[in-house]
Amino acid sequence: MHGAMGAIYVYDAGNAGEEKDLDQWHRWFGQNMGFKDSQCMIMAHRKSQDVKPSRSAIPKSLAQVHVVSTTLEESHDLIKEEFDRFLVHIETAAREMRQKEEQSVVGD
């Protein structure tokens, strides 16, 4: 995990109760690494578009984390767009970290 800049959590939104694991994953990976909510993304995967994930099922600790609903039937364009948007947040976080490191070296 050294050098990681973000986390994507993927869970089966069609399997009741599985979203409870998200909180533990977020503590183990996201919070332990010091990630901001913008550096994390949740992919609520479903086998069919008929099953709709509930935003209320997401643990409160992840309320500000972006959730993307995915299926195998969906357009891959949506998933790619959301992933690209996530990468912009990661790039911003990396740039901010680099600037802080440079400022600490300069002694600013």
N, C-alpha and C positions, 0 to 999 in steps of 0.2 A: 504494500500500500504506500510505501515511501514515494513521494513525488506525485501522488494522485491529486487531481484538482477538482474532482467532482464524483458524484455517485448517482447511478441510475438503478432504482429498485423496480424489479418486475415481479408481479404477482398475479395469480389466477383469480380474477375478479368474479368468476363464476363459482368459485369454491368458498362457500360461506365460512367466515372466520379467519380466512388466510390473511386478511388485511391487518390482523392483530400482530403478525410477525413484523410488519413494517416498522413499528415503533422500536422494536429490538434491533432491527437492522440499522435503523437511523442512529440509535445510540452507539452501536458497535462501530459503524463506519463513518457516517456523516458527522456526528457530534464529536466522536473521538479524534477525527482528523481536523476538526475545527471548521468544517464547511458552513457557509451561509446557506440559507434556504434556497437561494438562487443557484447554488452549485449542486443542487440535488433535483432529481426528477423521478416521478413515479409513473410507471407504465402499468395500467390496470388492464391486463390482457384477458380477453374472453374468447371462447371457442366460436361463438356466434354473435351476430349483431343483436339478436333477440334478448340477450342478457345485458342489462344496463347496470354498470357499477354505480354505487351510491357514493357521492362525495362525503356524505355524513358517516360512512363506514371508515373513512380514513381517520387514524388517530389524531387527536388534537395537537400533539407535538409536531405534526406534519401539515398543519392547516395552511401554512404559507408556501408549501412545496407544490410546484406545478404538477398536475396529474393529466396524463394522456391516456385516453381509452383506446385500446388497440384490439383488432381481430385479424385473423388470417384472411378474411373476406374483404377487409377494407382496402382502400387505395393506399399503396405504399408511399404516395406523395405526402400524405398527412404525417405519417411517421417520420419521414425524412425532414419535412419542414419543422416539426417539433424538435427533432434531434439537432438540426442546424441552429435553431433558436437557443437551445440549451448550450451549444458550443460557444455561442456569442457570450453567454454569461460566464462560461469557464475561461474564455480568453480575457474578459474584463478582470476576473479575479486573479488570473496569472499576471496581468499587467500591473495591477495594484500591488501584488506581492513583490514583484520585481522592483517597483518604485520604492517601496518601504525598505527593501534590502539595500538598494543603492543609497538611499538617504541615511541609513544607519552606518554605512561604510564611510560616507562623506562626513558624517557627524552633524547633520542638519537637524 
